[in-house]
Amino acid sequence: MNKSSDIKEIIDELEDEQPGLARILMENLMVILHHGIRIQPNSPQKWGVAFATANPICAGKSMSQVASQLGVSRAIISHEARRFIQETGLPPSSYMGTEEAATTAHKSRTKTIEQCKPKRTKAVSI
């Protein structure tokens, strides 16, 4: 079992015993997380978590804009956001594309890289 399914199981048990409690706890956790993000240093990890949780510091910003300010690629911030939601079991935020879009983008990028690689030729012996 992975962390995401463990969390889902706990939430389901809580909902059976005390309907609505899991949501209240998650909302409180998000408030704590949002405050914690505000005090962390500027890093791709911070911004990945911020975009994954739709933190208010992201308002009016895009991943590309933030990445440019940090001197990294947008993909690095996106990767951090995806890693965070996968590890926590949270759904993607409104700042993130769907899992299908991420998979398509990854395949497209991989194909582009493969097409740009120089063709290897066989060594000729003299």
C-alpha positions as CSV (number, residue, x, y, z in Angstrom):
1,M,0.0,0.0,0.0
2,N,1.3,3.5,-0.7
3,K,0.9,6.7,1.3
4,S,-1.9,8.0,-0.9
5,S,-4.1,4.9,-0.4
6,D,-3.2,4.8,3.4
7,I,-4.5,8.4,3.7
8,K,-7.6,7.6,1.7
9,E,-8.3,4.6,4.0
10,I,-8.0,6.8,7.1
11,I,-10.2,9.5,5.6
12,D,-12.9,6.9,4.7
13,E,-12.8,5.5,8.3
14,L,-13.1,9.1,9.7
15,E,-16.1,9.9,7.5
16,D,-17.9,6.7,8.6
17,E,-17.4,7.7,12.3
18,Q,-17.7,11.5,12.1
19,P,-19.0,12.9,8.8
20,G,-17.3,16.1,7.9
21,L,-14.4,15.8,10.3
22,A,-11.9,14.8,7.7
23,R,-12.7,17.9,5.6
24,I,-12.4,20.2,8.6
25,L,-9.0,18.6,9.5
26,M,-7.8,19.0,5.9
27,E,-8.9,22.6,5.7
28,N,-7.0,23.4,9.0
29,L,-3.9,21.6,7.7
30,M,-4.1,23.7,4.5
31,V,-4.1,26.9,6.6
32,I,-1.0,25.7,8.5
33,L,0.7,24.7,5.2
34,H,0.0,28.0,3.6
35,H,1.5,29.9,6.6
36,G,4.6,27.6,6.5
37,I,5.1,28.2,2.8
38,R,5.1,32.0,3.3
39,I,8.1,31.8,5.6
40,Q,10.2,29.3,3.6
41,P,13.1,30.6,1.3
42,N,12.4,30.9,-2.4
43,S,13.0,27.5,-4.0
44,P,11.4,25.3,-6.6
45,Q,10.2,23.0,-3.9
46,K,8.4,25.8,-2.1
47,W,6.7,27.0,-5.2
48,G,5.8,23.5,-6.3
49,V,4.0,22.9,-3.0
50,A,2.4,26.4,-3.3
51,F,1.0,25.7,-6.7
52,A,0.0,22.2,-5.8
53,T,-2.1,23.6,-2.9
54,A,-3.3,26.8,-4.6
55,N,-1.6,28.9,-2.0
56,P,-2.6,32.5,-2.1
57,I,1.0,33.6,-2.8
58,C,0.4,32.1,-6.3
59,A,-2.4,34.6,-7.1
60,G,-1.7,36.3,-10.4
61,K,1.4,34.3,-11.1
62,S,2.1,31.4,-13.4
63,M,4.7,28.6,-12.9
64,S,6.6,30.0,-15.9
65,Q,6.8,33.5,-14.4
66,V,8.0,32.1,-11.0
67,A,10.5,29.7,-12.7
68,S,11.9,32.6,-14.7
69,Q,12.4,34.6,-11.5
70,L,14.2,31.6,-9.8
71,G,16.3,30.9,-12.9
72,V,14.9,27.4,-13.4
73,S,12.6,25.8,-15.9
74,R,8.8,25.6,-15.4
75,A,9.1,21.8,-15.6
76,I,11.1,21.8,-12.3
77,I,8.3,23.6,-10.4
78,S,5.7,21.5,-12.1
79,H,7.6,18.3,-11.1
80,E,7.7,19.4,-7.5
81,A,4.0,20.2,-7.5
82,R,3.2,16.7,-9.0
83,R,5.5,15.0,-6.6
84,F,3.8,16.7,-3.7
85,I,0.2,15.8,-4.8
86,Q,1.3,12.2,-5.5
87,E,2.9,11.8,-2.1
88,T,0.0,13.4,-0.2
89,G,-2.9,12.0,-2.2
90,L,-4.3,15.5,-2.8
91,P,-6.0,16.3,-6.1
92,P,-4.3,18.6,-8.6
93,S,-5.0,22.3,-7.9
94,S,-6.5,24.7,-10.4
95,Y,-3.0,25.8,-11.2
96,M,-2.1,22.3,-12.5
97,G,-3.1,20.4,-15.6
98,T,-4.7,17.0,-15.4
99,E,-2.6,13.9,-15.1
100,E,-3.4,13.1,-18.7
101,A,-2.0,16.5,-19.8
102,A,1.2,15.9,-17.8
103,T,1.6,12.4,-19.4
104,T,1.1,13.9,-22.9
105,A,3.6,16.7,-22.3
106,H,6.1,14.2,-20.9
107,K,5.8,12.0,-24.0
108,S,6.1,15.0,-26.3
109,R,9.2,16.3,-24.6
110,T,10.8,12.8,-24.6
111,K,10.0,12.5,-28.4
112,T,11.5,15.9,-29.0
113,I,14.7,15.0,-27.1
114,E,15.1,11.8,-29.0
115,Q,14.6,13.6,-32.4
116,C,17.3,16.1,-31.5
117,K,19.9,13.5,-30.5
118,P,22.6,13.1,-33.2
119,K,22.5,9.8,-35.0
120,R,25.2,7.4,-34.1
121,T,27.3,6.0,-36.9
122,K,29.3,2.9,-37.0
123,A,33.0,3.3,-36.7
124,V,35.0,2.5,-39.8
125,S,38.2,0.6,-39.3
126,I,41.1,1.4,-41.7
